[in-house]
């Protein structure tokens, strides 16, 4: 008979990190796969080795490799995670009441009431089952989807989540300029960077959405646009108040144009800039999803979406 274990056991997160590094044999790629940075991944592996009192990986200038103990542990760690995954699936199947809900995450920077098709589905409650909605930044929604805390997510542009997640485009949402109503650029039908001059720009931090942030920065560089920056306030109401006060301009998704504020006017970019500064909205769900309620919701949302259209109309 196996002796009962004493002391602390490895966490599932530690096991997931270990398996990712064991399969990739590269900490950077493993971190990208797990949607985390390298330092916390290294800490998870170090903590696991300390807990087990065994060296699992050899690290040198040639790369990363499993030790003999690591090779043995990989097999057992994989069995533990597979058994846990099976137990969760069995639990979900048994809990019929709980599985009646579909958990949908919406990126908080988009006003989905102006997204064709998707708006009608969300407002008319036409999804095939009960739906619970939460909002967060796209990065956080992807993390919750991968952890099983969400079933579906409607997000902006993100790092490709890998084979574990399916992604389909549902709409395009170009950026527009929010500026004080007496700003000289407000007299223009469409705005260029030159029209904005050296007016301060309220801009979001890169860690909120690295993919879209970097794409915008490349567009700025290509056009020689180097405005003085100010951190974008967390609250949209505060941001518009600052714009109305003349403290700067902001670039917002066109879907947010319904959020009016006295003293603020919105203008689209010139066609060339608009084409470069457009957010691609995607519907995400897990590749291994088997629940009929979730897959039915995917079908409804994709059918309602208008992939060939955008919000410029």
C-alpha positions in Angstrom: 0.0 0.0 0.0 1.3 3.5 -0.9 2.2 5.5 2.2 0.1 8.7 2.8 1.9 11.8 1.8 3.0 14.3 4.4 3.5 18.0 3.9 2.4 20.2 1.1 1.5 19.0 -2.4 2.2 20.7 -5.7 -0.5 23.0 -7.0 -2.2 22.4 -10.3 -0.7 25.6 -11.5 2.8 24.3 -10.7 2.0 21.1 -12.6 0.7 23.1 -15.6 3.8 25.2 -15.7 6.0 22.1 -15.4 4.2 20.3 -18.3 4.4 23.4 -20.5 8.2 23.8 -20.0 8.7 20.0 -20.3 7.0 20.1 -23.7 8.5 23.3 -25.0 11.9 23.0 -23.5 12.0 26.7 -23.7 10.8 29.1 -20.9 9.9 31.9 -23.3 7.6 29.8 -25.4 6.1 28.0 -22.4 5.3 31.4 -20.8 3.6 32.6 -24.1 1.6 29.4 -24.2 0.4 30.0 -20.6 -0.2 33.7 -21.2 2.2 34.8 -18.5 5.6 36.4 -18.4 8.8 34.4 -17.8 9.7 35.6 -14.2 6.5 34.1 -12.6 6.9 31.0 -14.7 10.4 30.6 -13.4 9.2 31.1 -9.9 6.6 28.4 -10.3 9.2 25.9 -11.5 11.7 26.9 -8.8 9.0 26.6 -6.1 8.0 23.1 -7.5 11.7 21.9 -7.4 12.0 23.3 -3.8 8.8 21.5 -2.7 9.9 18.2 -4.3 13.5 18.6 -3.3 14.4 17.4 -6.8 16.0 19.2 -9.8 13.6 18.8 -12.7 15.4 20.8 -15.5 19.0 21.4 -16.6 19.5 25.0 -17.7 22.6 26.1 -19.5 23.7 28.1 -22.6 22.6 25.3 -24.8 19.0 25.5 -23.6 16.7 23.6 -21.3 16.4 19.8 -20.8 14.7 17.5 -18.4 16.7 15.6 -15.8 16.1 11.9 -15.4 13.9 12.7 -12.4 12.1 15.3 -14.5 11.3 12.7 -17.2 9.8 10.4 -14.6 7.8 13.2 -13.0 6.4 14.4 -16.4 4.5 11.1 -16.9 3.0 11.2 -13.4 2.2 15.0 -13.6 0.4 14.5 -16.8 -1.7 11.7 -15.4 -2.6 13.9 -12.4 -3.8 16.7 -14.6 -5.7 14.4 -17.0 -7.4 12.8 -14.0 -8.4 16.2 -12.6 -9.7 17.3 -16.0 -11.8 14.1 -16.2 -13.2 14.7 -12.7 -14.2 18.2 -13.6 -15.9 17.1 -16.8 -17.8 14.4 -14.8 -18.8 17.0 -12.2 -20.1 19.4 -14.8 -22.1 16.6 -16.5 -23.6 15.7 -13.1 -24.5 19.3 -12.2 -27.1 19.8 -14.8 -28.5 23.0 -13.2 -25.1 24.7 -13.1 -24.2 23.8 -16.7 -27.4 25.4 -17.9 -25.5 28.7 -17.7 -23.1 30.0 -20.4 -20.5 32.4 -19.1 -19.7 35.1 -21.6 -17.0 37.7 -21.2 -17.1 41.1 -23.1 -14.1 43.4 -23.5 -14.9 46.5 -21.5 -13.4 48.9 -24.1 -16.2 48.1 -26.7 -19.8 49.2 -26.6 -21.5 46.1 -28.0 -24.8 47.9 -28.2 -23.4 49.4 -31.5 -22.0 46.2 -32.9 -24.3 44.9 -35.7 -25.8 41.5 -35.1 -24.1 40.9 -31.7 -26.2 43.8 -30.3 -29.4 42.1 -31.2 -28.4 38.8 -29.7 -27.4 40.3 -26.4 -30.4 42.6 -26.1 -33.1 40.2 -27.2 -32.0 37.4 -25.1 -32.0 35.1 -28.1 -29.1 32.8 -27.0 -30.2 29.2 -26.6 -29.7 29.1 -22.9 -29.2 31.4 -19.8 -26.2 33.6 -20.1 -24.1 35.3 -17.5 -22.1 38.3 -18.7 -19.0 39.9 -17.2 -16.7 42.7 -18.5 -12.9 43.0 -18.3 -9.9 43.9 -20.5 -9.3 41.4 -23.3 -6.2 40.0 -21.7 -8.0 39.1 -18.5 -10.9 37.5 -20.4 -8.5 35.2 -22.2 -6.9 34.2 -18.9 -10.4 33.4 -17.5 -11.4 31.5 -20.6 -8.2 29.3 -20.4 -8.8 28.6 -16.7 -12.4 27.5 -17.3 -13.9 30.5 -15.5 -15.5 31.7 -18.8 -17.1 29.7 -21.6 -16.9 32.4 -24.3 -15.2 35.7 -24.8 -15.7 38.6 -27.1 -12.3 40.4 -27.2 -10.3 42.9 -29.1 -6.9 42.1 -30.7 -4.8 39.8 -28.6 -1.8 37.5 -28.8 -2.9 34.4 -30.6 -4.0 32.0 -27.7 -2.8 28.9 -29.5 -4.4 25.6 -30.4 -6.4 25.4 -27.1 -8.7 28.2 -28.2 -10.8 28.7 -31.3 -11.1 32.3 -32.6 -13.5 33.8 -35.2 -13.7 37.5 -36.3 -17.2 39.0 -35.7 -16.7 42.7 -36.4 -14.2 45.5 -37.1 -14.2 48.6 -34.9 -12.0 51.5 -36.2 -10.6 54.1 -33.8 -11.9 57.7 -33.8 -10.7 60.9 -32.2 -12.4 62.4 -29.1 -11.5 66.1 -28.8 -12.7 69.3 -27.2 -15.4 70.8 -29.4 -13.4 74.0 -30.0 -10.2 72.2 -31.0 -9.2 73.3 -34.6 -9.4 69.7 -35.8 -13.1 69.6 -34.8 -13.8 71.6 -37.9 -12.6 68.8 -40.1 -14.8 66.1 -41.5 -12.0 63.6 -41.0 -8.8 64.1 -38.9 -5.2 63.4 -39.7 -2.3 63.3 -37.2 -1.1 66.7 -38.6 -4.5 68.2 -37.6 -3.9 67.2 -34.0 -0.5 68.9 -33.9 1.2 68.7 -30.5 -2.0 68.3 -28.5 -1.5 65.8 -25.7 -2.7 62.3 -26.2 -4.4 60.2 -23.5 -3.0 56.7 -24.2 -3.4 53.3 -22.7 -0.5 51.3 -21.1 1.0 48.6 -23.3 0.3 45.8 -20.8 -3.5 46.3 -21.3 -3.2 45.0 -24.9 0.4 44.6 -26.2 -0.7 43.5 -29.7 -2.9 46.5 -30.5 -0.7 48.9 -28.6 2.4 47.9 -30.7 0.4 48.1 -34.0 -0.7 51.6 -33.1 2.8 52.6 -32.2 4.1 51.4 -35.6 1.4 53.5 -37.3 2.5 56.6 -35.2 6.1 56.0 -36.2 5.3 55.6 -39.9 3.5 59.0 -39.9 6.0 60.8 -37.6 3.3 61.3 -35.0 5.0 62.0 -31.6 2.5 63.7 -29.3 3.2 64.4 -25.7 1.4 61.6 -23.7 -0.7 61.4 -20.6 -1.9 58.1 -19.0 -5.5 57.3 -20.0 -7.8 57.5 -16.9 -9.3 54.1 -15.9 -12.9 55.5 -15.9 -14.4 56.5 -19.3 -16.4 59.3 -17.7 -13.2 60.8 -16.3 -11.4 60.5 -19.7 -14.2 62.4 -21.5 -14.2 65.1 -18.7 -10.5 65.6 -19.2 -10.9 65.9 -23.0 -13.8 68.4 -22.5 -11.5 70.4 -20.2 -8.9 70.7 -23.0 -6.3 68.5 -21.3 -5.8 66.3 -24.4 -7.4 64.2 -27.1 -8.2 60.4 -26.9 -8.5 57.7 -29.5 -11.5 55.6 -28.9 -13.3 52.7 -30.6 -16.1 54.0 -32.9 -18.5 51.8 -31.0 -18.1 54.2 -28.0 -19.5 57.2 -29.9 -22.9 56.7 -28.0 -21.1 57.9 -24.9 -21.7 61.7 -25.3 -20.3 64.4 -23.1 -20.9 68.1 -23.2 -17.9 69.8 -24.8 -16.6 66.7 -26.5 -16.9 65.9 -30.2 -15.9 62.8 -32.1 -14.3 62.7 -35.6 -13.2 59.8 -37.7 -9.6 59.5 -39.0 -8.7 59.9 -42.6 -9.3 56.7 -44.6 -5.7 55.7 -44.6 -5.3 56.1 -40.8 -8.7 54.5 -40.2 -7.7 51.4 -42.1 -4.6 51.1 -40.0 -6.2 51.9 -36.6 -9.0 49.3 -36.6 -9.7 46.8 -33.8 -10.6 43.3 -34.9 -13.2 41.9 -32.6 -13.1 38.1 -32.1 -15.3 35.5 -30.5 -13.2 32.9 -28.5 -14.1 29.5 -27.1 -12.0 26.5 -25.9 -11.2 23.9 -28.6 -12.1 21.0 -26.3 -15.5 22.5 -25.4 -18.2 19.8 -25.5 -21.2 21.4 -23.8 -24.1 21.8 -26.2 -25.2 25.0 -24.5 -21.9 26.7 -25.2 -21.5 25.4 -28.8 -25.1 26.5 -29.5 -24.2 30.0 -28.2 -21.2 30.0 -30.5 -23.4 29.2 -33.5 -25.9 31.9 -32.6 -23.2 34.6 -32.1 -21.3 33.7 -35.3 -24.5 33.6 -37.3 -25.6 37.0 -36.0 -22.2 38.7 -36.6 -21.4 40.4 -39.8 -17.8 39.7 -40.5 -17.7 41.6 -43.7 -19.0 44.8 -42.1 -17.6 47.2 -39.6 -18.8 50.1 -37.5 -17.8 52.9 -39.9 -21.2 53.2 -41.3 
